[in-house]
Amino acid sequence: MKKNLAEVLQQDDVQSELLFHQGCSVYYAGNKQEAIRLFEESLKLCPDNQNAKSALEQLKK
């Protein structure tokens, strides 16, 4: 099955959001470094993910 660009981009958005939520979970479990890594991975897939951007900025303060 051939995917078009819109489908691929939508999958990246979904994966980015999943990584963001996973980052939040590991942060609240006490693993700040892993949360930072996950937020950065989220932003690689979707640089416009404002939730991941904000969370990363807060953790790097």
N, C-alpha and C positions, 0 to 999 in steps of 0.2 A: 504494500500500500504506500503510495507516494504522498508525502505531506507537503502542504504548501507553506509558505513563509509565515502567514498569519497563525497557522496551527502551531508551528515551532515556537514563535514568539509567545503565544498564549501559554504553552507548556513551560517556557522559561519563567514567565510571570508567576505561574502556579508553584513551580519549584522554588522560586525565590521567596515566595510567601511562606512556604513550608519550612525553609531554612530559617527564616526570621522567627517563626513560632518555636522551632526547635532551639534556637539561640536563647529565646526568652526562658524556655523551660530549664535549660542547663544553667543559665544565670541564676535563676531562683533556687536551683539546687546547689548553688555555691561555686560553680565553675566559670569564673569570669573569663579566663583565657579561651576556653572552648566557645563561649558565647561570642567573643570577639571574632574568632575564626569563622563561626557560622554566619554572623552578620556580614563579614567580608565576602564570603562565598555567595551569600544572597545578593549582594551588590554587584558581583561579577556577572550574575545572570540577568539582573535587572537593575541597572544603575539608578533608575528613577524610583526605587522602592524607598519612599520617605520614612516608613517605619524603621527599616533597617538602618538608614542613614542617621536618624535621630538616636536610635539605641546605641549605635557605634560611637557617635559623638559623646554621648553621656558616659559610656564606659571608658573612653580614652581621656577623660578630664582628670 
